[in-house]
Amino acid sequence: MPKKSPYVPINPKILKWAREIAGLSIEEVAYRTKYKPKKITDLENGDLKITLAELKKFRILYKRPSAIFFLNKIPHDPEIPKDFRGINGLSIRKMLPETLTEIRKAQYKRNQALELKQKSKDLIMPFKYKVILNRDIEDLAQEWRAKWELDLKAQKKLGNEYKAFNFWKKAIEDQGVLVFQASFKPLEKLNGLAIYHEKIPIILLNTRNSVHDRIFAMLHEFCHLLLRRSRIGDMQNYQLSLKHKNIEVFCNAFASACLLSKEDLESELNKKEYKDEDVLTLKVIDKLSKKFKVKGDIILRRFADMNLISYASFLRYFKEISQKNEKPRSKGIFMVPPDIRAIAYNGRSFTSLIMSSLNAGSLTAVEASAMLNLKPKHFRKLQQKIFRSE
C-alpha cells in the first residue's frame, strides 16, 4: 500500500495570495491541478489541510519556493507595472501567469544586482533623469542623441539591425538601466515594459518581436523611465497630438525622434531630387529608409510627428508598409549557444556583474548558474565574451 503524503502546516492566506499574484482564477487552478474548485477554496480558507504532495503541485504552478507558504505574513511582492494597452489608457487585459512570472524574475534579478553592488561597495548612481510631458520631443531626443554621440554619420556605421540593437542596448545600460529579454506568448502581444526604480530601473523586451521592433520598444520604454513611470507600453497608439500629452504617444514620438532626427530628415527632403516627388509614396519612404538605415515605419512616424501627413494617411501607409515588411517565419530551428543566450536574456550589464561577483567570491557557481539560467560549464566562454566586449 503506497505511503500517504503527510500534511504540512502552511499559511492558507499565502496559498490564496500566490494564486492571485500568479493571475489565476480558482477555476483555472482546478483545471490545471485536476482538483475540484471547492477543494481549492477550502484549502485557501484553511478549512482543509494540505498534503506535501498537493503543496508541490501549487508550488510548481505558482512558481514559488515551498518555504514561502510557511511564512506568518504575506510577503511583499514587487508591484506589476500598469498595463496601458487598453482603450484610452485603461487596463482591459488580464496578463498571462507566464508573463507575471517573467516580470517577477526581472524584479528579482534587479534586487540581486542591487544587493551585490551594495555588498561589494560599488557606487550605485541614481537614475537622475526626469522629464515632463510638455517637454519638446525634438529637443529631448536631440539632447540624448548628442549624449550618445549619435549623428547621421555614426548612425550609418551601425550596419545591420543586430549591431544597431547592441548599440542602443549598451547606450541605455550605460545609464544604469538593466535591459532584460524574455519570450512572451503570442497571445500576450507584449512589446516591452519599464519598471522605474530610483536605483537600477528595468526594461524588459519580448524576444518574439523582430530586432527592429525591439529597438523601438527599448527606446519607448526608456522614455517611460525618463518620465519616472512604470508602464507596459502601447506601441500601437498612433493617435497624433500636437503637444504629445498622451504618455504613449509621447514615448512613441521620442523613440522615433531618437532613431531619426528632424533636422536630418528635413535636410534630406529639401534636396532637389525630392522636390518633384509626392512625399506620400512608398518609393520615397523606401528611399529614405535605406538612406537613414531605419525601417519604413520610422520614416512614416516622423512624417506624422512633423505634420507632413494626416492621421488617416498615416494609418493607410502604415498598413501597407507592415504587409510589405512581413516575413514568413523560418521553419528551421537555429540553436543559439548558451553563453550568447545568457547575455541576450540577462543583458551585458547584469551578466558582467554576476561574473565579477563569482570571481570575487560573493557568489557561488550554483547561485550564479541560477541567476543567469546557465550551467557552470559555460562560464568560461561567457567570461571571455564579456571580457572582449569590455
Secondary structure, 3 states (H helix, E strand, C coil): CCCCCCEECCCHHHHHHHHHHCCCCHHHHHHHHCCCHHHHHHHHHCCCCEEHHHHHHHHHHHCCCHHHHHCCCCCCCCCCCEECCCHHHCCCCCCCHHHHHHHHHHHHHHHHHHHHHHHCCCCCCCCCCCCCCCCCHHHHHHHHHHHCCCCHHHHHCCCCHHHHHHHHHHHHHCCCCEEEEECCCHHHCCCEEEECCCCCCEEEEECCCCHHHHHHHHHHHHHHHHCCCCEECCCCCCCCCCCCCCHHHHHHHHHHHHHCCHHHHHHHHCCHHHHCCCCCCHHHHHHHHHHHCCCHHHHHHHHHHCCCCCHHHHHHHHHHHHHHHCCCCCCCCCCCCHHHHHHHHHCHHHHHHHHHHHHHCCCCHHHHHHHHCCCHHHHHHHHHHHHHHC
